[in-house]
Amino acid sequence: MKVVRNGRDMTRFGFSVSVKVAKRATERNTMKRRLRAAAARLTPKIIQGFDIIIIARHQLRGTPTARVTQILEGLLKRARLVYT
């Protein structure tokens, strides 16, 4: 995960899934959809004014969206980007 201040009043997300992680485009798109859904659930809790890039790893393949949300929330807490 990469985080940069964007100087705006909103937080934007970007998602990257490499061909090394999933060879088929459909698998990569599915992983991105799960990440997008997790980010959408967490958006009300996130501090505004950042650009956040999520770089998927191979462990994400086959992981349910609920678990992806937990993992993403943990990463955002470690980066101190979530309201407590």
Secondary structure by P-SEA (a helix, b strand, c coil): cbbbbccccbbbbbbbbcccccccaaaaaaaaaaaaaaaaaaccccccbbbbbbbbccccccccaaaaaaaaaaaaaaaccccc
